[in-house]
Amino acid sequence: MKRFYLVALAMLVCCSVALGQVKKKSTGAKPKAKTTTTTGSKKTVAASKGKKKPVANAKTKTAATKTTLAAVPPPAPAPKPVDTTKRRPSATGSLFGDVIDGVYKKENNQNVKAIPYPYIRQADVMFAKRIWREIDVREKMNRPLNHPNSRLITVMMKAINAGELTAYRNPDDGSDSTFRDIMSVEQVTKLAGGRVDTIQVPDINDPSIMRDTVVRENFNPDQIVKYRVKEDWVFDKQRSIFEPRIIAIAPCKLNISKTSGDTIGVTPIFWVYYPEARPILANSELFNRFNDASNLNFDDFFIKRLFTSYIIKESNADDLRIQDYASGIDRLYESERIKKKLMDYEQDLWEY
C-alpha cells in the first residue's frame, strides 16, 4: 500500500513539473539564471533553452569596421578662397593664364603646307603664253593685300630679313627679273625706302651757310600700291586643262618727285620667285571682309584668283609693253583684248 502511494506521488510530481515547463514555453518567459557559489566568489551563469545568436570575435569586428571605412571615401575638403594677390603671373604677365585676343586661339594658319602643283611635262604642253599683269591694292577686291594688320609686303619683308625668302633685282631697263641677280637685305631695305641720306640744310642762324644733315627715311608700306605678277598660261593635253601658273611677284613702289612731290608712276623694287614664297604665304593669314573665322591665306588669294587685275604685257616679237604702243583708255581696251583672246582659245578647243 505504501508503495502505491509513493508511486502515485512520484507520478504527480512528474506531471506537475511537465506542465510547468510547457506553460513556460507557451508564455515565452525566460528561465531564471542558476546561481552557483564557489569559495570566495560568486559566478552567475545564464542558461537558456532557446537558440543563442553566435557572438562575433573581436578581431573579426575590427577588420570588418576597417573594410567598411575604407570602402567609403573621405569627404572632400572645402575649396579655399583664391587670393589673386598671391598668384604667380603666367609667361605673358597675366594672373589668369595666357591672354588671347579673341574667344579662341587661332591655329588654322600654322604649319600649313602649300598644295603642290601637278607635274607638267614639256611634251604635254600644246599651248603656252606669258602674261604680265598688275594688281592695284587700291581697288576694292584687292584691299585684303594691304590690310593694316596683315599686309603682303610686310610678310615679304619679314621673310627676306629672316633669310627665308630670296629677293632678285629688277633690271634698270624695266624688264622683269631673270632670277640671276640676288639682292642683299641692305639693298632691299634701301630700295624699299628705309635708308639714311645726307642732305644740305640751311643753318638756322645764318641761312647763307649750308650744313650737312643726316635724314633717316623709314620704310612706309603705304607706298606699295601695286604688285606686278608674271605668269604662264599653259594647256596640258594630258589633263585637258588650260590654267595659269604664277612665276614671280614684284611689289611696286610709288615714285614721288622730291622737288614737286608729284607721283611719277611705279617701279618694282624686287622680284620674288613664287614657288619659293608659297610655303611662307600659306602660313600667313589673309583678312576676309566677309568672315573673320575663315582660314584664308595669301597663297589661296593667288591660287584661287580672288584678285582683280589688268594685263600690261604679253609675250610678243618686239618685246613691247602695252604702254609702248597704246595710251589712255586704249591701254585698257588692249588689256581686255588679250584677256578675251586667251579665253577664246580655251573655248575653241572643244566641240559641242
C-alpha positions in Angstrom: 0.0 0.0 0.0 2.8 2.4 0.8 4.5 1.6 -2.4 1.3 2.5 -4.3 1.2 6.0 -2.6 4.9 6.6 -3.3 4.4 5.7 -7.0 1.3 8.0 -7.2 3.2 10.8 -5.5 6.1 10.5 -7.9 3.8 10.5 -10.9 2.0 13.6 -9.6 5.3 15.4 -9.1 6.5 14.5 -12.6 3.2 15.7 -14.1 3.3 19.0 -12.3 6.9 19.5 -13.5 6.0 18.7 -17.1 3.0 21.0 -17.0 5.1 23.9 -15.6 7.7 23.5 -18.4 5.0 23.5 -21.1 3.5 26.6 -19.6 6.8 28.5 -19.6 7.4 27.6 -23.3 4.0 28.8 -24.3 4.2 32.2 -22.4 7.8 32.8 -23.7 9.1 33.5 -20.2 12.9 33.5 -19.7 14.2 30.9 -17.3 15.8 32.1 -14.2 19.6 32.1 -14.0 21.1 29.4 -11.9 23.5 30.7 -9.3 26.4 28.6 -8.1 28.6 29.7 -5.2 32.3 28.9 -5.1 34.7 29.6 -2.4 35.4 33.3 -2.1 33.5 34.4 -5.3 30.1 34.1 -7.0 29.5 33.2 -10.6 26.3 33.7 -12.5 25.6 31.5 -15.4 22.7 32.4 -17.7 21.1 29.3 -19.1 18.5 29.3 -21.7 16.9 26.6 -23.6 16.2 28.8 -26.7 18.7 29.2 -29.6 21.6 31.6 -29.0 23.0 34.0 -31.6 26.6 33.5 -32.5 28.9 36.1 -30.9 31.4 37.5 -33.4 35.1 37.6 -32.5 36.6 41.0 -31.5 39.2 40.8 -34.3 36.6 40.0 -36.9 34.6 43.0 -35.8 37.6 45.3 -36.1 38.6 44.1 -39.6 35.0 44.5 -40.8 34.9 48.0 -39.5 38.1 48.9 -41.2 36.9 47.5 -44.5 33.7 49.5 -44.3 35.6 52.7 -43.5 38.0 52.0 -46.4 35.1 51.5 -48.9 33.6 54.9 -48.1 35.8 57.7 -49.4 36.5 60.5 -47.1 34.6 63.8 -47.7 36.4 66.3 -50.0 37.8 69.3 -48.2 36.1 72.6 -48.8 37.9 74.7 -51.5 39.9 77.5 -50.2 39.2 81.0 -51.4 41.6 82.1 -54.2 43.8 85.0 -53.3 44.7 86.8 -56.5 47.3 88.9 -54.8 49.5 85.8 -54.1 49.1 84.1 -57.6 52.1 83.9 -59.7 51.8 85.5 -63.1 52.0 83.5 -66.3 54.6 83.9 -69.1 52.5 86.7 -70.6 52.3 88.5 -67.3 48.6 87.7 -66.7 47.3 86.3 -63.4 44.7 84.2 -65.1 46.7 82.4 -67.8 47.6 83.3 -71.4 46.0 86.4 -72.8 44.2 85.7 -76.1 42.9 88.5 -78.4 39.6 86.7 -79.0 37.4 83.9 -77.8 39.7 81.2 -79.2 43.3 80.6 -80.2 43.8 80.9 -83.9 45.7 77.8 -85.1 44.4 77.4 -88.7 47.4 79.0 -90.5 50.2 77.4 -88.5 52.5 74.8 -90.1 50.4 74.7 -93.2 51.9 73.1 -96.3 51.1 74.6 -99.7 49.4 72.1 -102.1 52.0 71.3 -104.7 51.3 71.9 -108.4 50.6 68.9 -110.6 53.6 68.0 -112.7 53.6 69.1 -116.3 55.8 67.6 -119.0 57.1 69.8 -121.8 55.8 67.2 -124.3 52.2 67.6 -122.9 52.1 71.4 -123.3 50.3 72.2 -126.5 50.0 76.0 -126.0 51.8 78.5 -123.7 51.6 82.3 -123.4 53.4 84.5 -120.9 51.4 87.3 -119.4 52.4 90.2 -117.1 49.6 91.9 -115.1 49.4 94.4 -112.3 47.2 94.2 -109.1 46.3 97.6 -107.7 45.7 97.3 -103.9 43.6 100.5 -104.0 40.8 98.6 -105.7 38.1 97.1 -103.5 38.7 93.4 -104.3 42.4 93.8 -103.7 42.2 95.6 -100.3 43.0 92.5 -98.3 46.5 92.7 -99.6 47.0 96.0 -97.9 45.2 95.4 -94.6 47.0 97.2 -91.7 47.2 94.0 -89.6 48.2 91.7 -92.5 50.0 93.2 -95.4 51.6 91.2 -98.1 54.6 93.5 -98.3 55.1 93.1 -94.5 55.1 89.3 -94.9 57.7 89.5 -97.7 60.0 91.9 -95.9 59.9 89.9 -92.8 60.8 86.7 -94.7 63.6 88.4 -96.6 65.1 89.8 -93.4 64.9 86.4 -91.8 66.7 84.8 -94.7 63.6 82.6 -95.6 63.0 84.3 -99.0 65.3 85.4 -101.8 64.9 88.8 -103.5 66.0 89.3 -107.1 66.9 92.6 -108.7 64.7 94.2 -111.2 66.7 95.3 -114.3 67.1 99.0 -114.9 65.6 98.8 -118.4 62.2 98.0 -117.0 62.1 94.3 -117.9 61.4 91.6 -115.4 63.9 89.7 -113.4 65.5 86.5 -114.7 66.3 85.3 -111.1 70.0 85.7 -111.6 71.0 88.9 -109.6 70.3 88.2 -105.9 69.9 91.2 -103.7 71.1 91.6 -100.1 68.9 92.6 -97.2 70.5 96.1 -97.1 69.8 96.6 -100.8 66.2 95.6 -100.4 65.8 97.9 -97.4 67.3 100.8 -99.3 65.1 100.3 -102.3 62.0 99.8 -100.2 62.6 103.3 -98.6 64.3 102.5 -95.3 67.6 104.4 -95.8 69.8 107.2 -94.4 70.7 110.2 -96.5 72.9 113.2 -96.0 71.4 116.4 -97.4 72.3 120.1 -97.3 70.1 122.2 -94.9 70.4 126.0 -94.4 71.7 127.0 -90.9 69.0 128.3 -88.6 71.1 131.4 -87.5 72.7 132.1 -90.9 70.7 130.9 -93.9 73.6 131.5 -96.2 75.5 128.7 -94.6 74.6 125.1 -95.7 75.2 122.3 -93.2 75.2 118.5 -93.8 72.2 116.9 -92.1 71.5 113.2 -91.8 67.9 112.3 -92.7 66.6 108.9 -91.9 63.8 107.6 -94.1 61.8 104.7 -92.7 60.1 102.1 -94.8 56.5 103.1 -95.5 54.3 100.2 -96.5 51.6 102.6 -97.8 53.8 103.5 -100.7 53.4 99.9 -102.1 50.3 100.4 -104.2 50.7 97.7 -106.8 52.0 94.2 -107.3 53.3 93.0 -110.6 52.7 89.4 -111.5 54.4 87.3 -114.1 52.5 84.1 -115.1 52.3 81.5 -117.8 49.1 80.2 -119.3 49.5 76.6 -120.4 47.3 74.0 -121.9 48.2 70.5 -120.6 46.8 67.9 -123.0 47.5 65.1 -120.5 44.9 66.6 -118.1 43.0 68.6 -120.6 43.3 71.8 -118.5 44.1 75.3 -119.5 45.4 77.1 -116.4 47.7 79.9 -115.3 50.9 79.3 -113.2 52.3 82.3 -111.3 56.1 82.5 -111.8 57.0 85.7 -109.8 55.6 88.6 -107.9 57.1 92.1 -107.5 55.9 94.8 -105.1 55.8 98.2 -106.9 56.5 101.4 -105.1 55.3 104.9 -105.9 57.9 107.2 -107.4 57.4 110.6 -105.8 59.3 113.6 -107.1 61.5 115.2 -104.3 61.1 118.6 -105.9 57.4 118.9 -106.8 56.0 116.0 -104.7 54.1 114.6 -107.6 53.7 110.9 -108.3 55.7 109.6 -111.3 54.5 106.1 -111.9 55.5 102.9 -110.0 58.7 100.8 -110.0 59.2 97.2 -108.9 61.6 97.2 -106.0 62.5 93.4 -106.2 61.1 90.1 -107.6 60.2 87.0 -105.6 60.1 83.5 -107.0 56.5 82.5 -106.3 57.1 78.7 -105.8 59.7 79.6 -103.2 57.3 82.0 -101.5 54.3 79.7 -101.4 55.2 78.0 -98.0 55.5 81.4 -96.4 52.4 82.8 -97.9 50.4 79.7 -96.9 51.2 80.3 -93.2 50.2 84.0 -93.3 46.6 84.8 -92.6 44.6 86.9 -95.1 41.9 89.3 -94.0 38.5 88.2 -95.2 35.9 91.0 -95.3 33.0 88.5 -95.3 34.0 86.2 -92.4 36.6 86.7 -89.7 36.6 83.0 -88.9 37.8 81.9 -92.3 41.3 80.4 -92.7 42.2 82.0 -96.0 45.9 82.8 -96.6 47.8 84.7 -99.2 48.5 81.6 -101.2 44.8 81.0 -101.5 44.3 84.5 -102.7 46.6 84.0 -105.7 45.9 80.3 -106.5 42.1 80.8 -106.4 42.3 84.0 -108.4 40.5 86.2 -105.8 42.0 89.4 -107.1 41.2 91.7 -110.0 44.0 92.9 -112.3 44.7 94.2 -115.8 47.3 93.0 -118.3 50.2 95.2 -119.0 52.2 93.0 -121.4 52.1 89.7 -123.3 54.9 87.9 -125.0 55.4 89.4 -128.5 58.0 89.6 -131.2 59.2 93.1 -130.3 59.0 92.6 -126.5 56.9 95.7 -126.1 54.6 96.6 -123.3 51.1 97.9 -123.9 52.0 101.4 -122.8 54.7 101.4 -125.6 52.1 101.3 -128.4 48.8 102.4 -126.7 47.9 105.3 -124.4 44.9 106.4 -122.3 41.8 104.3 -122.5 43.2 102.3 -125.4 45.6 100.6 -122.9 42.6 99.2 -121.0 41.0 98.0 -124.3 44.1 96.3 -125.3 44.3 94.5 -122.0 40.8 93.2 -122.4 41.5 92.1 -125.9 44.4 89.9 -124.8 42.3 88.5 -122.0 39.5 87.6 -124.4 42.0 86.0 -126.8 43.1 83.6 -124.0 39.5 82.7 -123.1 38.6 82.2 -126.8 41.5 79.8 -127.2 40.2 77.6 -124.4 36.6 77.6 -125.8 37.8 76.8 -129.3 39.5 73.6 -128.0 36.1 71.9 -127.5 33.3 70.9 -129.8 29.7 70.6 -128.6 
